[in-house]
Amino acid sequence: MGWNSWDSYGLTIDESNYRANVKVLASIQQFGWKYAVIDEGWYMADPFANSVAAHKYQFDSEGNLIPATNRFPSAAGGAGFKPLADWVHAQGLKFGIHIVRGIPRQVVKEDLPIAGGKYHAADAADIAATCPWDEGNYGVSDTPAGQAYYDSMLKLYASWGLDFIKVDCISDHPYRPTEIRQIALAIKRTGRPIVLSLSPGPTALEHGGEVGEYAQMWRISDDHWDVWHMEHKPGEGESPFGILDAFDRLASWEPYARPGNWPDEDMLPFGSLTPNPGWGDPRQSHETHDEERTELDLWAIARSPLILGANLTRLDDFTRSLITNQTVLYMNQNVTYSRPIDGKDLPAGFANARVWRATIGDPGSRNYAEFFGFFNLDDKPVTLRANWKQLGLEGGKHQAQDVWSNAAEKEAKEVNLTLPAHGSTIYEVH
């Protein structure tokens, strides 16, 4: 759980705006929000430029990317992100950054020494393994020199106090398992616990076992944005990926969700997506309030990481009410079993709806809890009615409490509820 700068700031996040958002995140950390992540571009002196050369990548004498001090003044004098990470930790939070895998082309051009001079950048570079949508880097070779480069990078970043690193252009288009393994080993060698997040999606399902061996979270869709659904032509990819499409995607990945391994359906584009969002014009999220709640309900019950994309300094009351619902967030962080209910087991009235069941603990244990998420995928309101046995519960009558309204139903043999278009709710059932 945390916040990432991309959905609101794109490449343009700077220290003052980051600190302002972190202060808001710290004010809601009691609900579980912990990681504050600076996304792509923190090493660019000019993020608004239209070419790699004009971006003016900043790197040290061993070719490691370092913060642009005109945007992150606390990094001056070779301090890197350590002063900023120390400040984040003082707020009770965790510090994270984003990188695109590989080694900067300019570093290779200058053939800088790496790993104390044992190797040079040209030894570490895989010239053919470029990122098709980011021209800044070459790939890193699967060689001792390549490993030494990542070891040097992560040693530096760990010394800053890094807690989370999102690595892009590595889990799909293209899939780079050699660099995943190198980065994971480099993290291990630092001796510091650092969450490894892989991007972008869609990570191929057949790679689930391999990525789960090395990373703690990995993207299962391309960039998710504030759309319900968007048709894409063959061959053009799936970005922006909508809420409707996430239901089947999360269901297919659910067998891989377990402690330390979290299939990631991407950030939550709620609230104010300003001033420079990573996609589209500055705006208030296009999602309706019902769609925002459905998105959070689905991510939460399916155990996806919850990473906020909103500009937290412009947090509206409705978004604040979503991200401070203690029961929903507790469920997300503590569920031990979570699966969608097979549509074949549901009554006919559920044809355009989904039901997701999740539990905490084992039946009879003190912390045992049972949750059912009900989702309306239709463009018009729908009334859903089913007995508890059809939903997989034994024992006849049960009491259900809506976690959003806190209204507790009388003990009954069935559930009967009406949801708005694209709406949802979650019941805690006893």
N, C-alpha and C positions, 0 to 999 in steps of 0.2 A: 504494500500500500504506500502510495506516495504521490508525488507531482513531478511532471516533466515539462520542460519549457517549450517543446516543439509546436504544440497545437496553437499556442498564442503568440509565440515570438519567432518561430522558424529559426533561421540562422542568426538572428539579431540580438539574442539575449545578452545583456551586459550585467555588470556586478550590481549596480543600483537596483535594477528591476528584479534580479534574482533575489537579492536580500529582501526586497519588499514582499515578494511572494513567499519566501521562506518564513517570514514573520507571521503571515497568515496561517501557513501550514503548521507552525509551532503552536498556534492558538487552538488547533483542533487535533493535536497529536494524541490526546486522551482517547480518541475514537480509533486509533490505530495507524493514522497517517504518519509515515516515518521517513521515507526516502525522498530527497530533493535533488533532482537530476537536471544537469545542464546538458541540453541536447546539442546537436551538431553545430559547429562553427565557432566555438570558443577560442580557437587558435587562429582565426582570421582577423587581420587588422582592419579589413574593409569587407564586412559581410554583404554589403549592398552591391559590390562589384559584379560584373557579368562574366568573369573568367577566373580560372584558377590562379594565374599569375597576378591578376589585379586583386584577388582576395588577400594576398600577402600572408601566406602561411607562416606561422612563427614556430621555430624549433630550436632545440639546444644543440650543443656541439656534438652530441651523439645521435642526432637525427630524431629525437623524441619531440612530438608536438607539445608546445607549452602555451599557456594563456596569452592572448594579445593584451598587453598591459594598457593600451589606450582604452580598452573596454573593461578590463579587470585590473584596476590600479593596485590592488593589494598584492598582485603577483610580481610587482616590480622588484628589481634587485636579485632576481633568480629565485624568489620565494615560491614561484608556482602557485598552485591552488592551496598550499598548506594554510596560510592565514584564513582563507575563506572556509576551508574544511573545518578548521579549529572553531571558527565562529558558528558554523552549522552544528557541530557537535555540542557546543555550549548551549544551543537551543534545545538539546535533547533529541536531535534528528541525525539522519545519516546522509552522507555526501556522495553524489554520483555524477558521472560524466558519460558522454557518448563519443565514440570514435567510429570512423569507417575503417574496416580492417585494411592492413597493408602498411606500406612505407611511402612517405611523400615522394613524389617524382623529383622534386627539387633536391631532396636529400640524396637521392640516387645520382642525380646529375652532378652534384658536388662530391659524390663518393665519400661521404663523411665517415670517420672511424666510429665503430660501435663496440660495445662491450669492452671498454678500456683499450681499444685499438687492436684487439685480436682479429677482428674482422672489419670489413668496410661495407658500406651500404650496398654497393653493387653485388657483393657476395650474398646478401640477404634477399635481394629483390627477385621476384618472379615476374619478369617483364610482360609475359603473355597473360598473366592473371589479373587483368585490370577489372575494375567495377564498371559495368556497362552504363550505369546511370550517375556515376561520380568520377570525374576525371582527375581527382587530386592525387591518387595513390597508385602505385604498382602493388601487386600481390607480394606476399612474403613466401620465400621458397621453403620447402620441406627439407631443410638442411640444418646442420649445427649453426651456421651463420644466421639463418632465419630464426631459429629458436633463441639465439643470443639476442637478436633485436627485440623480440617480444619480452624476453627476460629483463632486458635493460629498461624497456618502457614500463612494465608493470612494477619493477623495483622503484622507479622514480615515482609513479603514481601512488603506490602504497606508502611511500615516505611522506606524501602529502596528507595521508589519512583517508584514502579512497575506500568507500564501502560498497560501491555499485558501479559496474561498467557495462554499458549497452554497446555492443559491437554490431555494426551494420554491414550490409552486403556480404553476409556470411552464411545465413541459414537458408537462403534461396536466391535465385537469379543473381549470381550462382551460389550453389551449395559448396562450401569450402571446408570439408571435414579436417583437412590437415591443419588449417589455421585455427579451427576451433580447438583442436587438441593442443596446439602450441600455446594458445592463450590460456587455456585451462591449466596447463603445466606451469606456465609463467606465474599465474596467480598462486598456485600451490607453493611455488618456490619463494614467494614473498613472505609466507608465514602469516599473512593477514587474511581474515575472512572477507572476501569480496564477492558479491553476487555477480554472476555472469549472465547477462541477458543477450540473447541472439535475435537479430533482425535482418531483413524483413521477412515476412511470410509470403506465400504460404509454405512453411516447412512441409516437406513431403511426409506423409504419415509413415511411410516405410523407414524414415530416418528417426522416428521417435525414440527408439531404444538407444541409438548412438548419441543423439544430442542430449538425452537425459543422463547419459554417463558423464558428460562434461559440463553442462550448463544447468542453472537453476530455473531459468525460464526462457522460452523461445516463442517467437511469433508464429501463429498458426494461420494468419491471414495477411494479405498486403495491407497497406495503410487503411485503417478504419477511420471514417469521418462521420459527420453529422447528417447522414442520410438514412432513410428507412430501407431503401433498396435502389440499386442503380444497375441497369442492364449494360453489359459490356460486350463489344464485338469480339469474335474469336481472334485470339492472338494479341489482344491489347491489355491483357492482365485483368486484375480484379480490383484495382484501386480507382475510386474510393469504395471500400467495402462497407456494406450497410448492416444495420441491426438485424433485419430479417434473415440475412444470409448467415449470421453468426449462430443461429440455433443448430443447424445441422453440423456446422464446423466444430462447435464446442462438443456436441454429442459424439462425433467421431474421435475426438481426442481424449475423451473422459477417461478411458482406461490408462492413460499415461499420467494422470494427475495424482500425485502423491507427495508426501513431505519431501521437500528439496527439489521437486520437479513440477513445474507449473506451466502447462500450455497457455500461451498469452494471446488473448484476443485483441490486444492493443489498447491504447489509451482511451479515456472517456472524454469525448469532445463536448463537455457540458458548458453552459454559461457563456461568458464573454470570451470569444476567440479573437482577441485583439492584443497588440496593435499590428502584428505582422505574422499571421498564421502560416503554418507550413503548407497549406493548400487553400486556395480561394482568397476572397477579399475579407478584410476585417469585418466581424459580424458577431451578433448574438447567435448562439447555436441554432441551426435550422430545426433541431429536434423539438417536437412539442413536449410539454411537461409530461404527458403520458409516455411518450417515447423515451425520454430521459430516465424515467423511473423503470421502464421495462428493461432498458439497457443495464442499469445498475442491478436490478433484480436478477437478470440472466447471468451477468458476469459474477455476481456474488454467489449464487446458488451452484453455478458450474465450476467454482473455484478458480476463476481466472484472476491473475493479479489485477489490482485496482489502482491504476495510475491516472491521476487527474490531469486534464489538459487545459482547464480553464485558466484565465488570468485571475488568480486568486485575489488580487487587489481590487477587482471589480465584481466580487462575488455577490450574486443576487440572492434574495431570501429563499427562493425555491431551491436553487442548487445547494445552498447551505443546509436546507432541511434534508435533502437527499444524503449528503455526505456526512451527516451527523446522526443517522439512524443507527443507534447502538445495536439493535437486534440484528439488522441486516448485515452489518459489518462483523459482528461477533460470529454469525453464521458462516460468512465467507472465510474467516480465519480459523474456524474450528471444525468444519465439516469433515467427517471421516469416511462418508459414503455419499456419492451423488450420481444420479442417473436420470435421464429422461424416461418417462413411462411410455412404453410402446403404444403407439396409436391404435393398434389392433385390440388392445385391452380396454379402450375407452369407449363410452357411448357415442352414438352418431353425432350428437350436438357438438362434439369436440373436433369436428373435421377440420376447422380452421383455427385450432387452438393447440397449445402445447402444455404439458404438465411435467414438471421436473420435481423429483423427490430427493431430499437430502437428509442425512441423519448425523448426529453428533454422539459418539460413544456407542456402547452396546446396550440392547434392551435390558432393563433391570439395573443398570449402573446409575450412580447418583447424578451424573451430568448428562444422561441420555436426553436427547431432544430430537423431535421429528418435524421436518419442514416440507411444505408443498408449495411450489411456485406455479401459478396459473397465468398463462399468457394468451392474449388475443392477437392473432396474426392478421385478422380481417381488417378491412377498411371501414367497418361499421361496428357498432356495439354488438356484443354477444352475451347471451345468458348460458352459463355452464352449470350442469347438474349431474352429479354422479354420487353413488353410495361409496362409502369408504372401502368396501371390499373390492370394488372395481378399481380403486386406486392403490390396492395392494395391502390394505390394513385389515387385520382380523379384529374380532371383538365387538362388532356391531356398532355401538354408539361411541362417538368421540367428540371432544370439544375443540373448536378451532378458534384461534385468535389472530386477527389481521395485524401484521407487524407494522403496518403504516397507520392505520386508524386507532390501533390498540383496542378495537372493539372485540369483545369475546362473545362468540355465538353460544347459544345453549347447546348442551350435549345432544347430538343428533346422529342419525344413521347415514346422513348424506350431507354433501356440500352443495350449496345453491348460490351462485353469485353472478353478477352482471359486470362485465368489463367494457370500458370504452374502446374505440378503435385504437389498435396498437397498444392497448393498456395491459396492465398486469397487477398482481398482488401476490404476497407470500403469506401463508398461514403457518403458524406454529400450532401443531396438533398434539393433543393430549388424549 
